[in-house]
Amino acid sequence: FVYPNDMATLYRWFNSLMQLLFPQRCVVCNGMLTENEKVLCQSCNLNLPRTNLHLEKDNEVEKLLWGKMNIERATSYFYYTKGSGYRQLLHQLKYEGRRDIAQSMGFMMGEELASDGFFDGIDLIIPIPLHRKKKRLRGYNQSEEIGKGISRATGIPMKTSCIERQRNSTSQTSKSAYERWENVSGIFAVNHPEQLENLHILLLDDVMTTGATITACADALKSVPGIRISVLTLALAGK
């Protein structure tokens, strides 16, 4: 018979042994993580270029969406530039199967923004969907994985079946602002809109660039009676 305390001790020993044999590394600086660190080392976490825009009324993310959709509030967690070391964080969670990065960053973002009241009154998290072919090819939707972390941190439920991506649009990465808008126009549809009536939903995506994808998704929701929309992305491009 193994007592619970002994099990806890064995678990800690096993984790320490695994960390010794297969050390986890920071996705930004590649330094070894301690047992209590997840995805980012303490230094890279402290230096993460947080926007803190959730503390500002009429912030730059909200202004990016003005005239395109009606929003309650909007923010992005950190600034992203192509030359930044933090690009590895986004690249790995999106293209290299690192769901753990997406979930850990979602949890971290959820805890920090919840402490400032950003999620107050929000009923449901809705991640921007991938087309089924792209999701099958990648194996997962990175925005869903981020949402799992936020949901765990805040207790707000997430729903992935209420919005569908009808067309498999091409990548937005190398497109101009106009091409981005044209690429995603009319590609989303709402399933069972009655289930969203009078709810305050949070549209969630990984990166905000021009706001084209978020806006196209909001366009599909605008006929739902009483719906209110807030927006959150993990990163804001171009700073």
C-alpha positions as CSV (number, residue, x, y, z in Angstrom):
1,F,0.0,0.0,0.0
2,V,1.3,3.5,-1.0
3,Y,0.2,6.4,1.2
4,P,-1.0,9.6,-0.6
5,N,2.0,11.5,0.8
6,D,4.3,8.9,-0.6
7,M,2.6,9.2,-4.0
8,A,3.0,12.9,-4.0
9,T,6.7,12.5,-3.2
10,L,7.1,9.9,-5.9
11,Y,5.4,12.3,-8.4
12,R,7.7,15.1,-7.5
13,W,10.8,12.8,-7.9
14,F,9.5,11.5,-11.2
15,N,9.0,15.1,-12.5
16,S,12.4,16.1,-11.3
17,L,14.0,13.1,-13.1
18,M,12.1,13.8,-16.3
19,Q,13.2,17.4,-16.1
20,L,16.8,16.3,-15.7
21,L,16.6,13.8,-18.6
22,F,14.4,15.9,-20.9
23,P,14.7,19.5,-19.8
24,Q,11.9,21.9,-20.8
25,R,13.2,25.0,-22.5
26,C,11.9,28.5,-22.8
27,V,10.4,29.1,-26.2
28,V,11.9,32.5,-26.5
29,C,15.5,32.3,-25.2
30,N,15.9,28.5,-25.2
31,G,17.1,28.5,-21.6
32,M,16.1,25.6,-19.3
33,L,12.9,26.1,-17.4
34,T,12.6,25.4,-13.7
35,E,10.0,23.0,-12.3
36,N,7.6,25.9,-11.6
37,E,8.0,27.7,-15.0
38,K,5.8,27.0,-18.0
39,V,6.7,27.9,-21.6
40,L,8.5,31.1,-20.6
41,C,11.3,31.5,-18.2
42,Q,10.9,34.2,-15.5
43,S,13.1,36.7,-17.4
44,C,11.2,36.3,-20.7
45,N,7.9,36.4,-18.9
46,L,8.9,39.7,-17.3
47,N,10.1,41.1,-20.6
48,L,7.0,40.0,-22.6
49,P,5.9,43.2,-24.4
50,R,2.4,43.3,-22.7
51,T,0.1,45.9,-24.3
52,N,-1.9,46.6,-21.1
53,L,-4.5,48.0,-23.5
54,H,-7.3,46.5,-21.5
55,L,-6.7,49.2,-19.0
56,E,-7.3,51.9,-21.6
57,K,-10.7,53.1,-22.8
58,D,-10.8,53.6,-26.6
59,N,-7.5,51.8,-27.0
60,E,-5.8,51.1,-30.3
61,V,-7.4,47.7,-30.7
62,E,-10.8,49.2,-30.2
63,K,-10.0,52.0,-32.6
64,L,-8.9,49.4,-35.2
65,L,-12.4,48.0,-35.1
66,W,-14.3,51.3,-35.0
67,G,-16.8,51.6,-37.9
68,K,-16.5,47.9,-38.7
69,M,-18.4,46.3,-35.8
70,N,-20.1,47.2,-32.5
71,I,-18.0,46.1,-29.6
72,E,-18.2,46.3,-25.8
73,R,-14.4,46.1,-25.3
74,A,-11.4,44.8,-27.1
75,T,-7.7,44.2,-26.3
76,S,-4.6,42.1,-27.2
77,Y,-2.2,40.7,-24.6
78,F,1.2,41.4,-26.1
79,Y,2.8,43.2,-29.1
80,Y,4.2,41.1,-31.8
81,T,6.8,42.1,-34.5
82,K,8.5,39.8,-37.0
83,G,12.0,40.4,-35.7
84,S,11.0,39.8,-32.0
85,G,12.2,36.7,-30.2
86,Y,8.6,36.2,-29.1
87,R,7.7,35.3,-32.7
88,Q,8.8,31.8,-31.8
89,L,6.0,31.6,-29.3
90,L,3.4,32.3,-31.9
91,H,5.0,30.1,-34.6
92,Q,5.3,27.1,-32.4
93,L,1.8,27.2,-31.0
94,K,0.4,27.7,-34.5
95,Y,2.5,25.5,-36.7
96,E,4.5,23.1,-34.6
97,G,1.9,21.3,-32.6
98,R,2.6,23.1,-29.3
99,R,-0.8,23.1,-27.9
100,D,0.7,23.4,-24.4
101,I,2.1,26.8,-25.4
102,A,-1.4,28.0,-26.5
103,Q,-3.1,26.7,-23.4
104,S,-0.4,28.0,-21.0
105,M,-0.5,31.5,-22.6
106,G,-4.3,31.5,-22.6
107,F,-4.2,30.6,-18.8
108,M,-1.7,33.3,-18.1
109,M,-3.6,35.9,-20.1
110,G,-6.9,34.9,-18.5
111,E,-5.5,35.2,-15.0
112,E,-4.0,38.6,-15.6
113,L,-6.9,40.2,-17.5
114,A,-9.4,38.7,-15.1
115,S,-7.8,40.5,-12.1
116,D,-8.5,43.8,-13.9
117,G,-12.2,42.9,-14.7
118,F,-11.8,42.5,-18.4
119,F,-14.0,39.3,-18.4
120,D,-16.7,40.8,-16.2
121,G,-20.2,40.0,-17.7
122,I,-18.9,37.8,-20.5
123,D,-21.1,34.7,-20.9
124,L,-19.3,32.7,-23.5
125,I,-15.9,32.4,-25.3
126,I,-16.0,31.7,-29.0
127,P,-12.7,31.1,-30.8
128,I,-12.4,32.0,-34.4
129,P,-12.9,28.7,-36.3
130,L,-10.6,27.2,-38.8
131,H,-12.0,25.5,-41.9
132,R,-12.4,21.8,-41.3
133,K,-9.7,20.9,-43.9
134,K,-7.1,23.3,-42.3
135,K,-8.0,22.0,-38.9
136,R,-7.6,18.4,-40.0
137,L,-4.3,19.2,-41.6
138,R,-2.9,21.1,-38.6
139,G,-4.6,18.8,-36.1
140,Y,-6.1,21.5,-33.9
141,N,-7.3,25.1,-33.9
142,Q,-4.7,27.3,-32.0
143,S,-7.4,29.8,-30.9
144,E,-9.4,26.9,-29.4
145,E,-6.3,25.9,-27.4
146,I,-5.8,29.5,-26.2
147,G,-9.5,29.5,-25.2
148,K,-9.1,26.3,-23.1
149,G,-6.5,28.1,-21.0
150,I,-8.7,31.2,-20.6
151,S,-11.7,29.1,-19.7
152,R,-9.7,27.3,-17.1
153,A,-8.5,30.5,-15.6
154,T,-11.8,32.3,-15.6
155,G,-14.5,29.6,-15.4
156,I,-16.2,31.1,-18.5
157,P,-17.4,28.3,-20.9
158,M,-16.2,28.0,-24.4
159,K,-18.3,26.9,-27.4
160,T,-16.8,25.9,-30.8
161,S,-19.9,24.7,-32.7
162,C,-21.9,27.9,-33.0
163,I,-19.8,29.6,-35.8
164,E,-18.6,27.7,-38.9
165,R,-16.0,28.7,-41.5
166,Q,-17.7,27.9,-44.8
167,R,-14.8,28.5,-47.1
168,N,-11.1,27.5,-46.8
169,S,-9.5,30.9,-47.3
170,T,-5.8,31.3,-48.1
171,S,-3.3,32.5,-45.5
172,Q,-3.5,36.1,-44.5
173,T,0.2,36.4,-43.7
174,S,1.5,38.0,-47.0
175,K,-1.7,39.9,-48.0
176,S,-2.2,43.6,-48.1
177,A,-4.9,45.2,-45.9
178,Y,-7.4,45.2,-48.8
179,E,-6.6,41.6,-49.7
180,R,-7.1,40.5,-46.1
181,W,-10.6,42.0,-46.1
182,E,-11.5,40.5,-49.5
183,N,-10.1,37.1,-48.4
184,V,-12.4,36.6,-45.4
185,S,-15.5,38.4,-46.6
186,G,-18.6,36.3,-46.0
187,I,-16.8,33.2,-45.0
188,F,-18.5,32.6,-41.6
189,A,-22.0,31.3,-40.8
190,V,-23.8,31.0,-37.5
191,N,-25.3,27.7,-36.3
192,H,-28.3,27.8,-34.0
193,P,-28.3,31.6,-33.5
194,E,-31.1,31.3,-31.0
195,Q,-28.5,29.8,-28.5
196,L,-26.6,33.1,-28.6
197,E,-29.5,35.5,-28.1
198,N,-28.9,38.1,-25.5
199,L,-25.5,36.8,-24.6
200,H,-22.2,38.7,-24.2
201,I,-19.7,36.7,-26.1
202,L,-15.9,37.0,-26.4
203,L,-14.5,36.5,-29.9
204,L,-11.0,35.1,-29.5
205,D,-8.1,34.8,-32.0
206,D,-4.4,34.4,-31.9
207,V,-3.2,37.5,-33.7
208,M,-4.8,40.8,-34.6
209,T,-3.4,42.5,-37.7
210,T,-6.1,44.5,-39.6
211,G,-9.1,43.1,-37.8
212,A,-10.4,41.6,-41.0
213,T,-11.0,38.1,-39.7
214,I,-12.6,39.2,-36.4
215,T,-14.9,41.6,-38.3
216,A,-16.0,39.0,-40.8
217,C,-16.9,36.7,-37.9
218,A,-18.8,39.5,-36.1
219,D,-20.7,40.2,-39.4
220,A,-22.1,36.7,-39.3
221,L,-23.3,37.4,-35.7
222,K,-24.9,40.8,-36.2
223,S,-28.4,39.4,-36.9
224,V,-28.5,37.6,-33.5
225,P,-31.0,39.4,-31.3
226,G,-29.5,41.1,-28.2
227,I,-25.9,39.8,-28.8
228,R,-23.0,41.8,-27.4
229,I,-19.4,41.2,-28.6
230,S,-16.0,41.8,-27.0
231,V,-12.7,40.9,-28.7
232,L,-9.5,39.4,-27.4
233,T,-6.4,38.3,-29.2
234,L,-3.2,36.9,-27.8
235,A,-1.0,39.2,-29.9
236,L,-1.3,42.5,-31.7
237,A,0.9,42.7,-34.9
238,G,2.9,45.6,-36.2
239,K,4.2,47.4,-33.0
